[in-house]
Amino acid sequence: MPHDTFTQVEEKALFWLDSGTKMVLVVDPGTRTVHVYHDKGNIVVLHDGDSLDAGDVLTGWTMTIGDLFD
């Protein structure tokens, strides 16, 4: 939801992972970052110039983070 705090969004991401989701992306337009959740111990923050590779979740799909915001 647009009014959720980052903590609330993170709680939802962790819930989805616990429910079997393989990857959760949390996009923060304010900081131009994407938080990639694979599991509770594997959270990566990607920045404007980084590339996202969906790995085994969506084989062959990649994108540059900056493309989300341009």
Residue, then its C-alpha position, 0 to 999 in steps of 0.5 A: m500500500p502507498h502509505d505503508t512504512f518500509t518496516q511494514v513492507e519488509e514484514k510483508a516481504l518476509f511473510w511472502l518468503d515464508s509462504g513460499t515465494k522465491m523472490v520479492l522485489v521492493v522498489d523504493p523510488g525515493t532512493r532509486t533502489v530495489h531491495v531483493y529478498h531471496d530469503k531472510g538471510n539473503i537480502v541485496v540492495l541494488h542501486d541505480g547503475d546495478s543490474l537485476d538478474a532474476g536467476d532461477v526465478l525467471t531464467g534469462w530476465t535481467m534489467t538495469i535498476g535505473d531503467l525503472f526510474d527513467 
